[in-house]
């Protein structure tokens, strides 16, 4: 025929692949620690930050990741959460062999609303929810007298 049949799903897949390649090029330096032969899937994840009188509580949704996949770095006023997972699935039947590999990485940087003591931080992971609890730093009430010259 003189015309091709239009397949919208094929066009969507082609656009997704182009966007993936563009994102990989733009973020290559950021994701260098996670470099793999396979394509890295970059996605964000929701984070909730709340506080009590004496501590800050951060909850992050990381479905599909285990506690061994997660890396946390904290300073007095910043938090970095990253997770990296490589999954391989192999299925063999009489007439064919199928192998799938998937690599996924996520990373979030947060500026914390109050200063905290990173030495007191404790993290636990349950059902895909990462919870980090850290004590707030006591506000310093140093008063310095300044002489007028």
C-alpha positions, 0 to 999 in steps of 0.5 A: 500500500502507499500508506502505513497503518498508524499505531499510536502505541508504537509512536508512544513507545518511540517517544518514551525511548527518545525521552529516556535517552535525553534524560540519561544524557542530561543526568549522566554525571548525577547518576555516575555512581549507579552506572550499569550496562543496562538503562537506568530508570530515573523516577522520583518518590514522595517524601513527607516531613513532619516534626514533633517537639524534639525530633524530625520525622521523614517518611519516603515511599520506596515500593519495590526496594529493600533496606539493602537497596537504600543509602542515606546521607545526612548533615545538620540541614540536608538529607539525601536518600538514594536507592538502586536495584538490579533485577533479573527474571528468567523464565524457561519453557519448552519452546522459548527462553526469556530473560528480562533485566531491569535497573532502577535508581531513585534519588532525592535531596532535601533541605531540612526545615530545622537543624538536626543532629545526624548522629541521632538519626535512626532509619527503618524500612517496612512495607516499602516505607522508609522512616527516618527519625532524627533529634532536632538540635537545641537552638543556641541562646548565646547572647553576645554583647557588641560594643559600639566603637 
